[in-house]
Amino acid sequence: MPNGGDVPCCADCRYAKKSPDTRIIKCKKHDIKVTSAFYMFCKNLSFPSHPESENFALDSKIVEGVMYTWAGYYTHKELPLAPIETYAIWSDEEKESHRIEKSKAWEEEYRSKHGDDWF
């Protein structure tokens, strides 16, 4: 969760169809390929055996139909990345580029306010 521990993500969701590359899954819910699956999630995240993770995804600030990414290391922040329809048409390289760009922007903002402590 957003406290430095494991974060809920597409890689562990019940809708994830695993691939030989553990960083990539096929989402059976949205019928899309998700790259960097350990950083990605949406409101439909589902873990029947871990209801606390499902409750996180049901949080009202997580918007339906949007792909989110995690930023940070010890302090995690969920960031909206793109509508699922847009994410679905991006190439793998575009998905990764947008994810990294979004994460770096948040990290720079966080460091400018808080320094490197607990980043």
C-alpha positions as a Python dict, from the first residue, in 0.01 Angstrom:
ca = {
    (1, 'M'): (0, 0, 0),
    (2, 'P'): (106, 364, -14),
    (3, 'N'): (329, 325, 292),
    (4, 'G'): (637, 171, 138),
    (5, 'G'): (496, -181, 128),
    (6, 'D'): (360, -376, -163),
    (7, 'V'): (115, -181, -375),
    (8, 'P'): (-195, -324, -542),
    (9, 'C'): (-127, -369, -912),
    (10, 'C'): (-236, -533, -1236),
    (11, 'A'): (31, -803, -1203),
    (12, 'D'): (-154, -957, -907),
    (13, 'C'): (-514, -882, -1011),
    (14, 'R'): (-755, -1170, -1068),
    (15, 'Y'): (-808, -1043, -1425),
    (16, 'A'): (-438, -1076, -1511),
    (17, 'K'): (-336, -1340, -1760),
    (18, 'K'): (34, -1394, -1697),
    (19, 'S'): (293, -1403, -1972),
    (20, 'P'): (649, -1538, -1981),
    (21, 'D'): (765, -1181, -1920),
    (22, 'T'): (641, -1120, -1564),
    (23, 'R'): (632, -744, -1624),
    (24, 'I'): (355, -784, -1884),
    (25, 'I'): (1, -917, -1842),
    (26, 'K'): (-309, -940, -2057),
    (27, 'C'): (-604, -785, -1875),
    (28, 'K'): (-903, -1014, -1925),
    (29, 'K'): (-1140, -745, -1792),
    (30, 'H'): (-1042, -476, -2045),
    (31, 'D'): (-889, -699, -2313),
    (32, 'I'): (-565, -499, -2319),
    (33, 'K'): (-194, -563, -2280),
    (34, 'V'): (-51, -401, -1967),
    (35, 'T'): (321, -334, -1963),
    (36, 'S'): (507, -266, -1637),
    (37, 'A'): (216, -442, -1467),
    (38, 'F'): (370, -404, -1119),
    (39, 'Y'): (323, -25, -1152),
    (40, 'M'): (-22, -20, -1312),
    (41, 'F'): (-382, -48, -1188),
    (42, 'C'): (-738, 66, -1247),
    (43, 'K'): (-1057, 87, -1042),
    (44, 'N'): (-1149, -270, -1141),
    (45, 'L'): (-851, -413, -952),
    (46, 'S'): (-971, -733, -786),
    (47, 'F'): (-811, -956, -524),
    (48, 'P'): (-1081, -1179, -371),
    (49, 'S'): (-837, -1311, -110),
    (50, 'H'): (-723, -957, -10),
    (51, 'P'): (-1030, -736, 40),
    (52, 'E'): (-817, -446, 169),
    (53, 'S'): (-664, -417, -179),
    (54, 'E'): (-1007, -419, -341),
    (55, 'N'): (-1119, -145, -102),
    (56, 'F'): (-824, 66, -211),
    (57, 'A'): (-928, 37, -577),
    (58, 'L'): (-1288, 123, -488),
    (59, 'D'): (-1173, 448, -325),
    (60, 'S'): (-1368, 739, -472),
    (61, 'K'): (-1057, 920, -602),
    (62, 'I'): (-976, 628, -831),
    (63, 'V'): (-1179, 706, -1146),
    (64, 'E'): (-1349, 437, -1353),
    (65, 'G'): (-1202, 391, -1702),
    (66, 'V'): (-857, 532, -1621),
    (67, 'M'): (-521, 353, -1600),
    (68, 'Y'): (-311, 460, -1302),
    (69, 'T'): (56, 421, -1226),
    (70, 'W'): (249, 416, -899),
    (71, 'A'): (530, 665, -843),
    (72, 'G'): (790, 677, -566),
    (73, 'Y'): (977, 414, -370),
    (74, 'Y'): (908, 445, 2),
    (75, 'T'): (631, 699, -40),
    (76, 'H'): (394, 571, -306),
    (77, 'K'): (163, 799, -499),
    (78, 'E'): (-107, 686, -740),
    (79, 'L'): (-115, 896, -1056),
    (80, 'P'): (-369, 889, -1339),
    (81, 'L'): (-189, 795, -1658),
    (82, 'A'): (-451, 783, -1935),
    (83, 'P'): (-801, 666, -2019),
    (84, 'I'): (-799, 289, -2068),
    (85, 'E'): (-897, 332, -2434),
    (86, 'T'): (-594, 555, -2494),
    (87, 'Y'): (-360, 326, -2300),
    (88, 'A'): (-484, 31, -2507),
    (89, 'I'): (-373, 186, -2838),
    (90, 'W'): (-29, 299, -2721),
    (91, 'S'): (269, 87, -2824),
    (92, 'D'): (468, -82, -2547),
    (93, 'E'): (731, 190, -2584),
    (94, 'E'): (470, 466, -2553),
    (95, 'K'): (318, 304, -2244),
    (96, 'E'): (657, 288, -2075),
    (97, 'S'): (758, 636, -2185),
    (98, 'H'): (438, 795, -2050),
    (99, 'R'): (466, 598, -1724),
    (100, 'I'): (826, 704, -1668),
    (101, 'E'): (753, 1066, -1761),
    (102, 'K'): (460, 1084, -1517),
    (103, 'S'): (662, 921, -1240),
    (104, 'K'): (965, 1147, -1288),
    (105, 'A'): (749, 1461, -1281),
    (106, 'W'): (594, 1356, -948),
    (107, 'E'): (933, 1256, -805),
    (108, 'E'): (1080, 1597, -895),
    (109, 'E'): (784, 1775, -735),
    (110, 'Y'): (808, 1557, -422),
    (111, 'R'): (1183, 1617, -386),
    (112, 'S'): (1142, 1993, -433),
    (113, 'K'): (900, 1999, -138),
    (114, 'H'): (1042, 1729, 90),
    (115, 'G'): (1400, 1657, -15),
    (116, 'D'): (1512, 1296, -52),
    (117, 'D'): (1386, 1186, 289),
    (118, 'W'): (1154, 887, 266),
    (119, 'F'): (1140, 901, -105),
}
